[in-house]
Amino acid sequence: MNSVATSMVIVPGVVALMLFLVFTYLYEQSRQDYFRAWQLSWAAYTLHYGLDAWAAFRQPSAHFWLLCFWWRWR
């Protein structure tokens, strides 16, 4: 996997995971419903980027072009 694909999948995935962990901590501390909503939202983003990374490592050439197309029109 090249550096462009890494920066498009791994870096945002790590950021999403860190935010998921922050909102998990905040929810555990306060038990407010809005922290649970943010936690679930960041969990969905983390899953999305995790599946993208898995697909990119599994078939790097085909998935890389799909990522480039998606990134361009995002």
Biopython code that builds the backbone (N, CA, C, O; Angstrom):
import numpy as np
from Bio.PDB.StructureBuilder import StructureBuilder

atoms = [
    (1, "MET", "N", (0.854, -1.171, 0.000)),
    (1, "MET", "CA", (0.000, 0.000, 0.000)),
    (1, "MET", "C", (0.899, 1.232, 0.000)),
    (1, "MET", "O", (1.848, 1.314, 0.780)),
    (2, "ASN", "N", (0.602, 2.179, -0.865)),
    (2, "ASN", "CA", (1.460, 3.359, -0.960)),
    (2, "ASN", "C", (1.048, 4.442, 0.031)),
    (2, "ASN", "O", (0.053, 4.306, 0.743)),
    (3, "SER", "N", (1.822, 5.509, 0.061)),
    (3, "SER", "CA", (1.606, 6.539, 1.078)),
    (3, "SER", "C", (0.310, 7.323, 0.870)),
    (3, "SER", "O", (-0.296, 7.781, 1.839)),
    (4, "VAL", "N", (-0.116, 7.480, -0.373)),
    (4, "VAL", "CA", (-1.368, 8.210, -0.624)),
    (4, "VAL", "C", (-2.543, 7.430, -0.053)),
    (4, "VAL", "O", (-3.399, 8.000, 0.624)),
    (5, "ALA", "N", (-2.588, 6.147, -0.319)),
    (5, "ALA", "CA", (-3.675, 5.327, 0.219)),
    (5, "ALA", "C", (-3.608, 5.266, 1.735)),
    (5, "ALA", "O", (-4.642, 5.246, 2.404)),
    (6, "THR", "N", (-2.411, 5.236, 2.274)),
    (6, "THR", "CA", (-2.262, 5.227, 3.726)),
    (6, "THR", "C", (-2.814, 6.505, 4.333)),
    (6, "THR", "O", (-3.530, 6.469, 5.334)),
    (7, "SER", "N", (-2.478, 7.631, 3.725)),
    (7, "SER", "CA", (-2.967, 8.896, 4.273)),
    (7, "SER", "C", (-4.471, 9.046, 4.096)),
    (7, "SER", "O", (-5.105, 9.788, 4.845)),
    (8, "MET", "N", (-5.047, 8.362, 3.130)),
    (8, "MET", "CA", (-6.485, 8.463, 2.891)),
    (8, "MET", "C", (-7.294, 7.489, 3.744)),
    (8, "MET", "O", (-8.499, 7.678, 3.909)),
    (9, "VAL", "N", (-6.659, 6.454, 4.289)),
    (9, "VAL", "CA", (-7.392, 5.435, 5.034)),
    (9, "VAL", "C", (-6.920, 5.344, 6.483)),
    (9, "VAL", "O", (-7.731, 5.413, 7.406)),
    (10, "ILE", "N", (-5.641, 5.191, 6.680)),
    (10, "ILE", "CA", (-5.127, 4.926, 8.018)),
    (10, "ILE", "C", (-5.223, 6.152, 8.916)),
    (10, "ILE", "O", (-5.706, 6.051, 10.043)),
    (11, "VAL", "N", (-4.778, 7.294, 8.442)),
    (11, "VAL", "CA", (-4.773, 8.503, 9.283)),
    (11, "VAL", "C", (-6.189, 8.892, 9.720)),
    (11, "VAL", "O", (-6.406, 9.094, 10.915)),
    (12, "PRO", "N", (-7.158, 9.005, 8.811)),
    (12, "PRO", "CA", (-8.516, 9.332, 9.286)),
    (12, "PRO", "C", (-9.108, 8.236, 10.176)),
    (12, "PRO", "O", (-9.889, 8.521, 11.084)),
    (13, "GLY", "N", (-8.734, 6.994, 9.914)),
    (13, "GLY", "CA", (-9.221, 5.907, 10.764)),
    (13, "GLY", "C", (-8.707, 6.007, 12.180)),
    (13, "GLY", "O", (-9.448, 5.761, 13.132)),
    (14, "VAL", "N", (-7.445, 6.367, 12.332)),
    (14, "VAL", "CA", (-6.869, 6.533, 13.668)),
    (14, "VAL", "C", (-7.506, 7.725, 14.378)),
    (14, "VAL", "O", (-7.793, 7.658, 15.573)),
    (15, "VAL", "N", (-7.722, 8.799, 13.654)),
    (15, "VAL", "CA", (-8.380, 9.975, 14.253)),
    (15, "VAL", "C", (-9.799, 9.618, 14.687)),
    (15, "VAL", "O", (-10.228, 9.994, 15.778)),
    (16, "ALA", "N", (-10.523, 8.900, 13.844)),
    (16, "ALA", "CA", (-11.888, 8.483, 14.200)),
    (16, "ALA", "C", (-11.868, 7.571, 15.421)),
    (16, "ALA", "O", (-12.739, 7.678, 16.285)),
    (17, "LEU", "N", (-10.891, 6.679, 15.502)),
    (17, "LEU", "CA", (-10.784, 5.799, 16.663)),
    (17, "LEU", "C", (-10.489, 6.588, 17.937)),
    (17, "LEU", "O", (-11.063, 6.304, 18.988)),
    (18, "MET", "N", (-9.610, 7.561, 17.850)),
    (18, "MET", "CA", (-9.300, 8.376, 19.030)),
    (18, "MET", "C", (-10.525, 9.162, 19.493)),
    (18, "MET", "O", (-10.781, 9.263, 20.693)),
    (19, "LEU", "N", (-11.281, 9.720, 18.545)),
    (19, "LEU", "CA", (-12.495, 10.449, 18.930)),
    (19, "LEU", "C", (-13.551, 9.512, 19.506)),
    (19, "LEU", "O", (-14.277, 9.885, 20.428)),
    (20, "PHE", "N", (-13.639, 8.312, 18.973)),
    (20, "PHE", "CA", (-14.538, 7.312, 19.544)),
    (20, "PHE", "C", (-14.173, 7.024, 20.999)),
    (20, "PHE", "O", (-15.047, 6.930, 21.861)),
    (21, "LEU", "N", (-12.879, 6.885, 21.262)),
    (21, "LEU", "CA", (-12.439, 6.616, 22.632)),
    (21, "LEU", "C", (-12.704, 7.806, 23.555)),
    (21, "LEU", "O", (-13.063, 7.620, 24.718)),
    (22, "VAL", "N", (-12.531, 9.020, 23.046)),
    (22, "VAL", "CA", (-12.810, 10.214, 23.858)),
    (22, "VAL", "C", (-14.289, 10.267, 24.227)),
    (22, "VAL", "O", (-14.633, 10.508, 25.385)),
    (23, "PHE", "N", (-15.162, 10.042, 23.250)),
    (23, "PHE", "CA", (-16.589, 10.106, 23.547)),
    (23, "PHE", "C", (-17.056, 8.911, 24.365)),
    (23, "PHE", "O", (-18.053, 9.017, 25.081)),
    (24, "THR", "N", (-16.369, 7.781, 24.282)),
    (24, "THR", "CA", (-16.667, 6.665, 25.167)),
    (24, "THR", "C", (-16.349, 7.046, 26.603)),
    (24, "THR", "O", (-17.135, 6.777, 27.511)),
    (25, "TYR", "N", (-15.202, 7.669, 26.806)),
    (25, "TYR", "CA", (-14.825, 8.127, 28.144)),
    (25, "TYR", "C", (-15.830, 9.162, 28.670)),
    (25, "TYR", "O", (-16.268, 9.078, 29.817)),
    (26, "LEU", "N", (-16.186, 10.124, 27.834)),
    (26, "LEU", "CA", (-17.132, 11.152, 28.274)),
    (26, "LEU", "C", (-18.492, 10.561, 28.620)),
    (26, "LEU", "O", (-19.135, 10.987, 29.579)),
    (27, "TYR", "N", (-18.926, 9.578, 27.837)),
    (27, "TYR", "CA", (-20.205, 8.943, 28.135)),
    (27, "TYR", "C", (-20.133, 8.173, 29.455)),
    (27, "TYR", "O", (-21.066, 8.215, 30.258)),
    (28, "GLU", "N", (-19.028, 7.476, 29.669)),
    (28, "GLU", "CA", (-18.883, 6.731, 30.918)),
    (28, "GLU", "C", (-18.858, 7.657, 32.136)),
    (28, "GLU", "O", (-19.308, 7.271, 33.215)),
    (29, "GLN", "N", (-18.347, 8.845, 31.976)),
    (29, "GLN", "CA", (-18.270, 9.784, 33.086)),
    (29, "GLN", "C", (-19.611, 10.448, 33.389)),
    (29, "GLN", "O", (-19.936, 10.677, 34.554)),
    (30, "SER", "N", (-20.396, 10.762, 32.349)),
    (30, "SER", "CA", (-21.598, 11.554, 32.589)),
    (30, "SER", "C", (-22.918, 10.833, 32.288)),
    (30, "SER", "O", (-23.960, 11.217, 32.819)),
    (31, "ARG", "N", (-22.887, 9.821, 31.465)),
    (31, "ARG", "CA", (-24.097, 9.080, 31.055)),
    (31, "ARG", "C", (-25.138, 9.970, 30.377)),
    (31, "ARG", "O", (-26.340, 9.745, 30.519)),
    (32, "GLN", "N", (-24.677, 10.974, 29.645)),
    (32, "GLN", "CA", (-25.578, 11.846, 28.890)),
    (32, "GLN", "C", (-25.846, 11.222, 27.522)),
    (32, "GLN", "O", (-24.949, 10.649, 26.903)),
    (33, "ASP", "N", (-27.081, 11.339, 27.065)),
    (33, "ASP", "CA", (-27.470, 10.719, 25.807)),
    (33, "ASP", "C", (-26.721, 11.284, 24.605)),
    (33, "ASP", "O", (-26.440, 10.554, 23.654)),
    (34, "TYR", "N", (-26.395, 12.568, 24.633)),
    (34, "TYR", "CA", (-25.716, 13.153, 23.476)),
    (34, "TYR", "C", (-24.292, 12.631, 23.337)),
    (34, "TYR", "O", (-23.770, 12.567, 22.224)),
    (35, "PHE", "N", (-23.649, 12.252, 24.450)),
    (35, "PHE", "CA", (-22.330, 11.628, 24.336)),
    (35, "PHE", "C", (-22.452, 10.236, 23.724)),
    (35, "PHE", "O", (-21.570, 9.812, 22.977)),
    (36, "ARG", "N", (-23.521, 9.530, 24.027)),
    (36, "ARG", "CA", (-23.747, 8.207, 23.427)),
    (36, "ARG", "C", (-23.958, 8.340, 21.921)),
    (36, "ARG", "O", (-23.459, 7.522, 21.149)),
    (37, "ALA", "N", (-24.698, 9.373, 21.501)),
    (37, "ALA", "CA", (-24.921, 9.585, 20.066)),
    (37, "ALA", "C", (-23.599, 9.874, 19.348)),
    (37, "ALA", "O", (-23.340, 9.326, 18.277)),
    (38, "TRP", "N", (-22.767, 10.732, 19.938)),
    (38, "TRP", "CA", (-21.462, 11.016, 19.336)),
    (38, "TRP", "C", (-20.586, 9.769, 19.333)),
    (38, "TRP", "O", (-19.862, 9.519, 18.369)),
    (39, "GLN", "N", (-20.648, 8.996, 20.396)),
    (39, "GLN", "CA", (-19.854, 7.772, 20.472)),
    (39, "GLN", "C", (-20.245, 6.807, 19.359)),
    (39, "GLN", "O", (-19.374, 6.245, 18.695)),
    (40, "LEU", "N", (-21.521, 6.612, 19.152)),
    (40, "LEU", "CA", (-21.977, 5.704, 18.098)),
    (40, "LEU", "C", (-21.634, 6.237, 16.709)),
    (40, "LEU", "O", (-21.315, 5.463, 15.806)),
    (41, "SER", "N", (-21.698, 7.543, 16.541)),
    (41, "SER", "CA", (-21.336, 8.136, 15.252)),
    (41, "SER", "C", (-19.867, 7.907, 14.931)),
    (41, "SER", "O", (-19.528, 7.528, 13.810)),
    (42, "TRP", "N", (-18.995, 8.133, 15.907)),
    (42, "TRP", "CA", (-17.568, 7.908, 15.664)),
    (42, "TRP", "C", (-17.251, 6.426, 15.549)),
    (42, "TRP", "O", (-16.285, 6.056, 14.881)),
    (43, "ALA", "N", (-18.036, 5.576, 16.179)),
    (43, "ALA", "CA", (-17.850, 4.134, 15.993)),
    (43, "ALA", "C", (-18.156, 3.740, 14.548)),
    (43, "ALA", "O", (-17.468, 2.899, 13.972)),
    (44, "ALA", "N", (-19.189, 4.350, 13.966)),
    (44, "ALA", "CA", (-19.524, 4.068, 12.567)),
    (44, "ALA", "C", (-18.405, 4.536, 11.636)),
    (44, "ALA", "O", (-18.044, 3.828, 10.696)),
    (45, "TYR", "N", (-17.858, 5.725, 11.893)),
    (45, "TYR", "CA", (-16.739, 6.206, 11.086)),
    (45, "TYR", "C", (-15.518, 5.293, 11.231)),
    (45, "TYR", "O", (-14.846, 4.989, 10.245)),
    (46, "THR", "N", (-15.238, 4.862, 12.450)),
    (46, "THR", "CA", (-14.106, 3.966, 12.677)),
    (46, "THR", "C", (-14.295, 2.660, 11.925)),
    (46, "THR", "O", (-13.357, 2.156, 11.308)),
    (47, "LEU", "N", (-15.490, 2.113, 11.971)),
    (47, "LEU", "CA", (-15.781, 0.885, 11.231)),
    (47, "LEU", "C", (-15.624, 1.101, 9.735)),
    (47, "LEU", "O", (-15.069, 0.253, 9.036)),
    (48, "HIS", "N", (-16.108, 2.228, 9.246)),
    (48, "HIS", "CA", (-15.998, 2.555, 7.824)),
    (48, "HIS", "C", (-14.533, 2.572, 7.375)),
    (48, "HIS", "O", (-14.173, 1.935, 6.386)),
    (49, "TYR", "N", (-13.703, 3.299, 8.105)),
    (49, "TYR", "CA", (-12.297, 3.389, 7.733)),
    (49, "TYR", "C", (-11.574, 2.070, 7.977)),
    (49, "TYR", "O", (-10.639, 1.741, 7.247)),
    (50, "GLY", "N", (-11.979, 1.321, 8.972)),
    (50, "GLY", "CA", (-11.383, 0.001, 9.195)),
    (50, "GLY", "C", (-11.662, -0.946, 8.052)),
    (50, "GLY", "O", (-10.778, -1.686, 7.620)),
    (51, "LEU", "N", (-12.892, -0.928, 7.557)),
    (51, "LEU", "CA", (-13.228, -1.773, 6.404)),
    (51, "LEU", "C", (-12.524, -1.307, 5.143)),
    (51, "LEU", "O", (-12.116, -2.131, 4.324)),
    (52, "ASP", "N", (-12.373, 0.008, 4.973)),
    (52, "ASP", "CA", (-11.616, 0.522, 3.838)),
    (52, "ASP", "C", (-10.158, 0.085, 3.898)),
    (52, "ASP", "O", (-9.581, -0.299, 2.881)),
    (53, "ALA", "N", (-9.565, 0.142, 5.082)),
    (53, "ALA", "CA", (-8.169, -0.269, 5.235)),
    (53, "ALA", "C", (-8.021, -1.759, 4.970)),
    (53, "ALA", "O", (-7.067, -2.185, 4.320)),
    (54, "TRP", "N", (-8.959, -2.547, 5.468)),
    (54, "TRP", "CA", (-8.916, -3.991, 5.234)),
    (54, "TRP", "C", (-9.013, -4.302, 3.740)),
    (54, "TRP", "O", (-8.281, -5.149, 3.228)),
    (55, "ALA", "N", (-9.909, -3.620, 3.055)),
    (55, "ALA", "CA", (-10.061, -3.852, 1.618)),
    (55, "ALA", "C", (-8.830, -3.367, 0.851)),
    (55, "ALA", "O", (-8.430, -3.990, -0.132)),
    (56, "ALA", "N", (-8.231, -2.268, 1.289)),
    (56, "ALA", "CA", (-7.054, -1.742, 0.597)),
    (56, "ALA", "C", (-5.862, -2.667, 0.770)),
    (56, "ALA", "O", (-5.085, -2.848, -0.168)),
    (57, "PHE", "N", (-5.699, -3.257, 1.949)),
    (57, "PHE", "CA", (-4.595, -4.195, 2.153)),
    (57, "PHE", "C", (-4.858, -5.525, 1.459)),
    (57, "PHE", "O", (-3.924, -6.235, 1.087)),
    (58, "ARG", "N", (-6.110, -5.852, 1.291)),
    (58, "ARG", "CA", (-6.460, -7.112, 0.643)),
    (58, "ARG", "C", (-6.267, -7.043, -0.860)),
    (58, "ARG", "O", (-5.700, -7.962, -1.450)),
    (59, "GLN", "N", (-6.730, -5.966, -1.492)),
    (59, "GLN", "CA", (-6.587, -5.759, -2.928)),
    (59, "GLN", "C", (-6.109, -4.329, -3.155)),
    (59, "GLN", "O", (-6.914, -3.457, -3.480)),
    (60, "PRO", "N", (-4.836, -4.080, -2.993)),
    (60, "PRO", "CA", (-4.369, -2.686, -3.016)),
    (60, "PRO", "C", (-4.534, -1.982, -4.351)),
    (60, "PRO", "O", (-4.823, -0.786, -4.362)),
    (61, "SER", "N", (-4.367, -2.653, -5.461)),
    (61, "SER", "CA", (-4.405, -1.933, -6.734)),
    (61, "SER", "C", (-5.825, -1.513, -7.108)),
    (61, "SER", "O", (-6.033, -0.372, -7.521)),
    (62, "ALA", "N", (-6.794, -2.395, -6.976)),
    (62, "ALA", "CA", (-8.165, -2.069, -7.367)),
    (62, "ALA", "C", (-8.790, -1.070, -6.390)),
    (62, "ALA", "O", (-9.467, -0.128, -6.803)),
    (63, "HIS", "N", (-8.562, -1.278, -5.125)),
    (63, "HIS", "CA", (-9.199, -0.422, -4.134)),
    (63, "HIS", "C", (-8.572, 0.973, -4.112)),
    (63, "HIS", "O", (-9.247, 1.952, -3.794)),
    (64, "PHE", "N", (-7.312, 1.064, -4.440)),
    (64, "PHE", "CA", (-6.645, 2.364, -4.441)),
    (64, "PHE", "C", (-7.333, 3.321, -5.405)),
    (64, "PHE", "O", (-7.533, 4.490, -5.075)),
    (65, "TRP", "N", (-7.694, 2.845, -6.584)),
    (65, "TRP", "CA", (-8.341, 3.724, -7.560)),
    (65, "TRP", "C", (-9.737, 4.121, -7.115)),
    (65, "TRP", "O", (-10.178, 5.237, -7.389)),
    (66, "LEU", "N", (-10.434, 3.230, -6.436)),
    (66, "LEU", "CA", (-11.734, 3.599, -5.885)),
    (66, "LEU", "C", (-11.596, 4.662, -4.802)),
    (66, "LEU", "O", (-12.413, 5.579, -4.716)),
    (67, "LEU", "N", (-10.560, 4.538, -3.977)),
    (67, "LEU", "CA", (-10.313, 5.553, -2.953)),
    (67, "LEU", "C", (-9.977, 6.896, -3.576)),
    (67, "LEU", "O", (-10.445, 7.934, -3.110)),
    (68, "CYS", "N", (-9.174, 6.882, -4.622)),
    (68, "CYS", "CA", (-8.823, 8.139, -5.291)),
    (68, "CYS", "C", (-10.063, 8.799, -5.881)),
    (68, "CYS", "O", (-10.238, 10.013, -5.776)),
    (69, "PHE", "N", (-10.916, 8.002, -6.495)),
    (69, "PHE", "CA", (-12.153, 8.534, -7.067)),
    (69, "PHE", "C", (-13.041, 9.100, -5.962)),
    (69, "PHE", "O", (-13.587, 10.194, -6.106)),
    (70, "TRP", "N", (-13.189, 8.364, -4.860)),
    (70, "TRP", "CA", (-14.018, 8.818, -3.757)),
    (70, "TRP", "C", (-13.446, 10.098, -3.149)),
    (70, "TRP", "O", (-14.196, 11.030, -2.859)),
    (71, "TRP", "N", (-12.139, 10.154, -2.954)),
    (71, "TRP", "CA", (-11.505, 11.313, -2.336)),
    (71, "TRP", "C", (-11.667, 12.560, -3.214)),
    (71, "TRP", "O", (-11.856, 13.665, -2.706)),
    (72, "ARG", "N", (-11.591, 12.369, -4.526)),
    (72, "ARG", "CA", (-11.709, 13.489, -5.449)),
    (72, "ARG", "C", (-13.107, 14.096, -5.409)),
    (72, "ARG", "O", (-13.247, 15.318, -5.460)),
    (73, "TRP", "N", (-14.129, 13.276, -5.320)),
    (73, "TRP", "CA", (-15.513, 13.769, -5.372)),
    (73, "TRP", "C", (-16.092, 14.003, -3.991)),
    (73, "TRP", "O", (-17.282, 14.300, -3.886)),
    (74, "ARG", "N", (-15.337, 13.887, -2.963)),
    (74, "ARG", "CA", (-15.810, 14.066, -1.590)),
    (74, "ARG", "C", (-16.051, 15.487, -1.265)),
    (74, "ARG", "O", (-16.453, 15.804, -0.145)),
]
sb = StructureBuilder()
sb.init_structure("model")
sb.init_model(0)
sb.init_chain("A")
sb.init_seg("    ")
for serial, (resi, resn, name, xyz) in enumerate(atoms, 1):
    if name == "N":
        sb.init_residue(resn, " ", resi, " ")
    sb.init_atom(name, np.array(xyz, "f"), 0.0, 1.0, " ", f" {name:<3s}", serial, name[0])
structure = sb.get_structure()
